[in-house]
Amino acid sequence: MTLMRTAVLAVLLSASSVVPGMAQQGQGGSMSDMKGMDMKNMSPMQKETMAAMDKMNKAMMDGLMDSDPDVAWLKSMAAHHQGAVDMSEVALKHIKDEDVRKEARKTMEENEKSLKEVKMKIKKEK
């Protein structure tokens, strides 16, 4: 368990030192700020998915700011799972192929389950 906590802390510290530098260089912004992406030429699904990703990325970074590395990781993963649910919901509004719809539903269900589990662990850690 100590090795796992050390590894998580190392990743978090590494990310915290890289992300500010990226943001200063204009690379750490939202998905919609990415160069080469013309929002007006995007489909509704692309726009909605990017919005869900922006929301997820912000929530993941906010979660990582918790002073307890265990809780920080859990909060970041909760945001990650919520993002997968949100992106699956977007996909289900737009996709037509039944095999792809089945995969989106499966992804949504698995991540809803994981999200509930992570939220319970966050409550337990506090």
Secondary structure, DSSP 4 states (H G I P E B T S, - for coil): -HHHHHHHHHHHHHHHHHHHHHHHTT-SS-GGG-TT--GGGS-HHHHHHHHHHHHHHHHHHHHHTSSSHHHHHHHHHHHHHHHHHHHHHHHHHH---HHHHHHHHHHHHHHHHHHHHHHHHHHHH-
